[in-house]
Amino acid sequence: MALIVKKFGGSSVATPDKMRAIVQRVLAGKQPGDQIVIVVSAMGDTTDDLVALAKEITSKPYGREMDMLLSTGEQVSIALMAMAFREAGHKAISLTGQQAGITTSDAFNKGRILDIQAQRVIDELKDGNIVIIAGFQGITEHGDITTLGRGGSDTTAVAIAGAIHADACEIYTDVDGIYTSDPRVVTNAQKMGEITYGEMLEMAKLGAGVMQPRAVEMGSRFNVPIHVRSTFSDVQGTMIQEDYSMEIKQYLIRGVAEDKNVAKVTVLGVLNQPGHAYKIFSELADQNIDVDMIVQSVRVAKEGTTDITFTVSRSELPAVRDVFAKIRGEIGAEDILIDDKMAKVSVVGAGMAGHPGIAASMFGILGDNDINIEIISTSEISITCLIAEESVDKAVQKIHDHFFAESEA
């Protein structure tokens, strides 16, 4: 007997027929004594449709009300899925994020899970139910509904798995695993059998959309093995876990990621005095704006001033503009320049530590293809270059060709 959490995304539950297919698949694989929790997303394009509906009413974000609206998509899915299991003769119950005990921060549209009191889930499992939980949502300590950002149902599933000490968490998607790069861009991308939490977290942060970074963080925190696999086949997918389960080749590079949702922000002529950088980034943090790839350069021509450049996701730009309208006078900035046609290309792999030639190879490939590097950022297991969006697909393909020419994932 096993305790398993299974997550199904929007494309997997897009129609009643697809829901019935999931029911048959789950029941066919269920062994006597198994306890099953299912986390689901909104049906098909429901979330996008709700966003579009809101835009017909207003151009303002109204974070709290958007979360109130968007959370309804998952509630439709869980109710229908519970009905489908009951129709097939098995006990089932649907639970919202609040009913499942998920408490989040009060950052609307990108809440973070702070705590899970999963006793209701455990009690329902003991009562013989398959428990269907709404992904992507939780509730603040003040009782407001929040959503967890795009891909947040993955985070819900892994967090629930950790809270109830599940044996495994299975993430069912419309792809059959995690690839060395986006197979829609890189024609020879290879499916990986295994990847570590650390490597997957870097890839997710750097643009690999198959998993939300917070979901991988949760898996690492609770040591929950995550199996990413296809909804539509029984093919073995990719295991995300603490370490490799068998002796395999030590890869220098595990994957090549790209992220096109990037804008470069440059604050010109900031007074080069203590506290000004703090003022900028503390104000951005107060608005829950995630900042990446920070570079500060002191001007030679104009002594006493500096330029500060950083990257954010494009969706954050309205909030960034509001912040600088507020603090521009305090920091003495001359102007703010924004380029929303940027992208990031990254190589990831724990094996690159101690191999300085990796960076040189990556930069050489970009140079040979006339691709200019705007900013470089590194970690112990990744190297990221900010480049023009128009060049990123070519960059990813060329870099992947170089590092995976003769390898098998």
CORWO-V643773 format. One record per pair of residues at least 12 apart in sequence whose ideal C-beta (glycine too) atoms are under 6 Angstrom apart, sorted by the first residue. I is the first residue (numbers start at 0). J is the second residue. If there is no record, write none. Layout:
I;J
I;J
//
This chain:
0;32
0;33
1;33
1;166
2;34
2;165
2;166
3;35
3;167
4;36
4;156
4;159
4;160
4;165
4;168
5;37
5;169
6;38
6;152
6;156
6;170
7;21
7;39
7;171
8;40
8;172
9;40
9;41
9;43
10;173
11;171
11;230
12;39
12;42
12;76
13;42
13;43
18;80
18;83
19;83
22;83
22;84
22;87
34;124
35;129
36;130
37;131
38;132
38;134
38;152
38;155
38;156
39;76
39;77
39;80
40;134
40;152
41;72
41;73
41;76
42;76
45;72
46;69
46;72
49;68
49;69
62;107
62;108
63;107
66;107
66;144
66;145
66;146
67;144
69;146
70;136
70;144
73;133
73;134
73;135
73;136
74;133
77;93
77;131
77;133
78;93
80;131
81;93
81;131
84;129
90;127
90;128
91;128
91;129
92;123
92;128
93;131
94;132
95;133
96;133
96;136
96;137
97;138
99;120
99;132
100;115
100;116
100;117
101;115
101;137
102;114
103;137
103;139
103;145
105;139
106;287
107;145
108;146
109;148
110;137
110;145
110;147
112;158
115;158
115;162
117;162
117;163
120;163
134;152
134;155
135;147
135;151
135;152
150;211
153;170
153;210
153;211
153;214
154;211
154;213
154;214
156;168
157;214
157;217
157;218
157;223
158;217
160;223
161;217
161;221
161;223
167;224
168;223
168;225
169;226
170;227
171;230
175;229
175;234
175;236
176;190
176;227
176;236
176;237
177;191
177;209
177;227
177;237
178;190
179;254
179;403
179;408
180;255
180;395
180;399
184;392
184;395
185;395
185;396
185;399
189;408
191;237
191;408
193;238
193;243
194;239
196;215
196;218
196;219
198;253
198;347
198;349
199;215
199;239
200;212
200;215
201;347
201;380
201;381
202;254
202;256
202;347
203;215
205;256
205;258
205;345
206;256
206;257
206;258
207;256
224;240
225;239
226;238
249;350
250;348
250;350
251;348
251;350
251;351
251;354
252;346
252;348
252;402
253;347
253;348
254;347
255;346
255;395
255;398
255;399
256;345
257;344
257;391
257;395
258;343
259;342
259;388
260;312
260;313
261;310
261;341
261;342
261;343
262;311
262;313
262;316
262;339
263;310
263;338
263;341
264;309
264;319
264;337
265;306
265;308
265;336
266;307
266;332
266;335
267;306
267;333
267;334
268;304
268;332
268;333
269;305
269;307
269;330
269;332
270;331
271;303
271;304
271;305
275;330
278;330
282;322
282;326
283;322
286;318
288;315
288;318
290;309
290;311
291;310
292;310
292;374
292;376
293;309
294;308
294;374
295;307
313;339
323;335
340;388
341;385
341;388
342;388
342;391
343;383
343;385
344;384
344;391
344;394
344;395
345;381
345;383
346;361
346;382
347;381
349;380
352;379
358;382
361;382
364;397
364;398
364;401
368;397
370;386
370;390
370;394
372;384
373;385
//
